Amino acid sequence: MAITRRAVLLGTGAVLGYGVAWATRSKLPVYDGVALIEPQAGEDVLNDASTLSATPVQKHIVIREDPGEALVSAIRAEIREAREGGRPFNIGAARHSMGGQAIPARGHAVTFDNGFVEVDSGAEVYRCHAGARWSQVIAELDPKGLSPKVMQSNNDFGVAATYSVNAHGWPVPFGPMGSTVRSLRMVLPDGELVTASREENPEIFGLAMGGYGLIGAIVDMEVEAAANRRLVPTFDRMPAEEYAPAFQKALDDPNVTMAYGRLNVERAAFFEEALLITYRESANQAELPPAAGSGWVSHVASYVYRAQLGNEPMKRLRWWQETTLGPMVAGGETTRNSLINEPVVTLDDRNPNRVDILHEYFVGFDRFGDFLAACRAIIPASYQEFLNVTLRYVGTDAESVLTYAPVPRIAAVMSFSQELTERGEADMARMTRELVEAVVAIGGTYYLPYRPHPTQDQLLAAYPQAPGFATAKRALDPDLTFRNLFWDRYFRTL
Ligand SMILES: Cc1cc2nc3c(=O)[nH]c(=O)nc-3n(C[C@H](O)[C@H](O)[C@H](O)COP(=O)(O)OP(=O)(O)OC[C@H]3O[C@@H](n4cnc5c(N)ncnc54)[C@H](O)[C@@H]3O)c2cc1C
């Protein structure tokens, strides 16, 4: 079904409000010979959630309304103008990727900021503009008793962006979000508007799923929903070594519909204990309450989370809060939508001298013990403040070309607080490479939307499909118009 809406609203030059950080104020980070480009006076600068990707752009356009078919013409014109000027073109949404994955250097950047969502309750699918945020999707689905099938743990991100990084969530037993997309419409680099799905243009569907905006401009999508349900949690504390089999047992239980884990993070007993949280449907499914979003428990938890910085006793206190107090005060019934309707800002550090940097690693269930050992050897010895790790399940993804889960994997989502100094950045780069090395050695992979610290050789070891992806992209986009810092860093020379 075509989506037709109001007029095009293209505002130019509206650079997002991220601060131009230390990276542009002092020496710029250099990644194996590929330096970030220093902005000239008067140039627009685009950044991302890391605040470390400040990059000059020729033009930045924000699309705030869904203009229907007029959008396709506007996007085509923008792509053509970029190509004729020999400049790159790239679309972004919430810009929470952390290594310029949505930034075209000295090019044409487009931000999709539009929330049109149309729900087909009977078929349990919705159609949405590519830039719709998960908060907007939940707002439409919730009154109809539906919920996103797979999305990230926060509700700020764009739906097409989620497909473009092929993000995962914590409802089980699903693969990444791409597995829940029925079809999409995309403007290819040559301006052709195509539908891509498992039946139509399946190669494009698989390339663009986790293809980091390098294949085409997604304009709208059809995505599967799930039933929203009342859920009840169970909390199980255990030695970390017992987590993988306990998690597998929970996944084998068809009554478990959401599940995640945590590990303790204080340096003295790093990653020694685990907590497994599983949600099962409540016997009471009457009158679902509206999706609650961030409540007082989240805000108190956020306060304790931040107080962990440089404070080992506070890290122990947080573990007690998670394993003992939390189950007592937050252990009651909730809904699927309330659990996932959480904005990133709840955890915002509001500290101009530091930034939260995420890492994520995907490892086989049989290698989880080796993963724990590698983390214990590498992370506490670093200069970084480690705040949190969440353990999730990702089912097999045999569809996306750049798959990170060719077999079922445990995903470890790690949150660091990084000092905004050169020594902080250098230490983060060193530690990241050590972690990637160790994870690849045990048959695992790492996630691509974060900082570009892994080397090109490490990307090739973790993603052996990368050269094939680059070849297919060049065939679709011989002028290399769709480019961003991710392409420039890792694929340019493949
Ligand atoms: C606090 C936090 C929590 C997170 N939690 C999770 C999690 O639970 N699970 C998980 O898997 N990931 C998680 N992530 C990573 C997150 O999924 C990615 O960073 C994702 O890119 C964020 O969406 P965005 O809207 O900010 O994307 P952007 O950074 O704006 O874009 C991401 C990519 O999508 C492409 N793109 C965007 N829109 C289009 C379009 N219309 N057409 C073509 N390409 C497009 C861009 O070019 C870019 O390559 C988290 C990140 C943060 C910062």
The ligand as an SDF file (V2000), in Angstrom:
LIG
                    3D

 53 58  0  0  0  0  0  0  0  0999 V2000
   21.6460    3.9380   24.1220 C   0  0  0  0  0  0  0  0  0  0  0  0
   21.6850    2.9710   22.9710 C   0  0  0  0  0  0  0  0  0  0  0  0
   21.0240    1.7630   23.0940 C   0  0  0  0  0  0  0  0  0  0  0  0
   21.0600    0.8360   22.0430 C   0  0  0  0  0  0  0  0  0  0  0  0
   20.4230   -0.3530   22.1890 N   0  0  0  0  0  0  0  0  0  0  0  0
   20.4770   -1.2540   21.2020 C   0  0  0  0  0  0  0  0  0  0  0  0
   19.8100   -2.4990   21.3150 C   0  0  0  0  0  0  0  0  0  0  0  0
   19.1280   -2.7590   22.3030 O   0  0  0  0  0  0  0  0  0  0  0  0
   19.9150   -3.3810   20.2940 N   0  0  0  0  0  0  0  0  0  0  0  0
   20.6120   -3.0850   19.1630 C   0  0  0  0  0  0  0  0  0  0  0  0
   20.6820   -3.9310   18.2590 O   0  0  0  0  0  0  0  0  0  0  0  0
   21.2310   -1.9030   18.9940 N   0  0  0  0  0  0  0  0  0  0  0  0
   21.1840   -0.9890   19.9960 C   0  0  0  0  0  0  0  0  0  0  0  0
   21.8090    0.2110   19.8330 N   0  0  0  0  0  0  0  0  0  0  0  0
   22.4350    0.5270   18.5420 C   0  0  0  0  0  0  0  0  0  0  0  0
   21.3790    1.1680   17.6440 C   0  0  0  0  0  0  0  0  0  0  0  0
   20.4730    0.1830   17.2180 O   0  0  0  0  0  0  0  0  0  0  0  0
   22.0170    1.8140   16.3970 C   0  0  0  0  0  0  0  0  0  0  0  0
   22.9590    2.7880   16.7810 O   0  0  0  0  0  0  0  0  0  0  0  0
   20.9710    2.4290   15.4700 C   0  0  0  0  0  0  0  0  0  0  0  0
   21.6220    2.8810   14.3360 O   0  0  0  0  0  0  0  0  0  0  0  0
   20.2560    3.5490   16.1000 C   0  0  0  0  0  0  0  0  0  0  0  0
   19.2070    4.0370   15.2730 O   0  0  0  0  0  0  0  0  0  0  0  0
   19.2650    5.5250   14.7430 P   0  0  0  0  0  0  0  0  0  0  0  0
   17.9020    5.9290   14.3440 O   0  0  0  0  0  0  0  0  0  0  0  0
   19.9680    6.3760   15.7120 O   0  0  0  0  0  0  0  0  0  0  0  0
   20.1780    5.2990   13.4440 O   0  0  0  0  0  0  0  0  0  0  0  0
   21.1860    6.2930   12.6750 P   0  0  0  0  0  0  0  0  0  0  0  0
   22.4680    6.3260   13.4320 O   0  0  0  0  0  0  0  0  0  0  0  0
   20.5470    7.5830   12.3720 O   0  0  0  0  0  0  0  0  0  0  0  0
   21.4010    5.4450   11.3290 O   0  0  0  0  0  0  0  0  0  0  0  0
   21.9110    4.1330   11.3930 C   0  0  0  0  0  0  0  0  0  0  0  0
   22.1650    3.5780    9.9860 C   0  0  0  0  0  0  0  0  0  0  0  0
   20.9230    3.4440    9.2940 O   0  0  0  0  0  0  0  0  0  0  0  0
   20.9960    4.0720    8.0200 C   0  0  0  0  0  0  0  0  0  0  0  0
   19.6800    4.6100    7.6940 N   0  0  0  0  0  0  0  0  0  0  0  0
   18.8650    5.3250    8.5170 C   0  0  0  0  0  0  0  0  0  0  0  0
   17.7060    5.6320    7.8940 N   0  0  0  0  0  0  0  0  0  0  0  0
   17.7970    5.1190    6.6360 C   0  0  0  0  0  0  0  0  0  0  0  0
   16.9270    5.1110    5.5140 C   0  0  0  0  0  0  0  0  0  0  0  0
   15.7280    5.6920    5.5340 N   0  0  0  0  0  0  0  0  0  0  0  0
   17.3500    4.4870    4.3810 N   0  0  0  0  0  0  0  0  0  0  0  0
   18.5610    3.8810    4.3320 C   0  0  0  0  0  0  0  0  0  0  0  0
   19.4270    3.8620    5.3650 N   0  0  0  0  0  0  0  0  0  0  0  0
   19.0470    4.4680    6.5150 C   0  0  0  0  0  0  0  0  0  0  0  0
   22.0530    5.1550    8.2040 C   0  0  0  0  0  0  0  0  0  0  0  0
   22.6390    5.5500    6.9640 O   0  0  0  0  0  0  0  0  0  0  0  0
   23.0440    4.4900    9.1330 C   0  0  0  0  0  0  0  0  0  0  0  0
   23.9820    3.7260    8.4310 O   0  0  0  0  0  0  0  0  0  0  0  0
   21.7770    1.1500   20.8480 C   0  0  0  0  0  0  0  0  0  0  0  0
   22.4240    2.3840   20.7240 C   0  0  0  0  0  0  0  0  0  0  0  0
   22.3820    3.2880   21.7710 C   0  0  0  0  0  0  0  0  0  0  0  0
   23.1080    4.6000   21.6190 C   0  0  0  0  0  0  0  0  0  0  0  0
  1  2  1  0
  2  3  1  0
  2 52  2  0
  3  4  2  0
  4  5  1  0
  4 50  1  0
  5  6  2  0
  6  7  1  0
  6 13  1  0
  7  8  2  0
  7  9  1  0
  9 10  1  0
 10 11  2  0
 10 12  1  0
 12 13  2  0
 13 14  1  0
 14 15  1  0
 14 50  1  0
 15 16  1  0
 16 17  1  0
 16 18  1  0
 18 19  1  0
 18 20  1  0
 20 21  1  0
 20 22  1  0
 22 23  1  0
 23 24  1  0
 24 25  2  0
 24 26  1  0
 24 27  1  0
 27 28  1  0
 28 29  2  0
 28 30  1  0
 28 31  1  0
 31 32  1  0
 32 33  1  0
 33 34  1  0
 33 48  1  0
 34 35  1  0
 35 36  1  0
 35 46  1  0
 36 37  1  0
 36 45  1  0
 37 38  2  0
 38 39  1  0
 39 40  1  0
 39 45  2  0
 40 41  1  0
 40 42  2  0
 42 43  1  0
 43 44  2  0
 44 45  1  0
 46 47  1  0
 46 48  1  0
 48 49  1  0
 50 51  2  0
 51 52  1  0
 52 53  1  0
M  END
$$$$
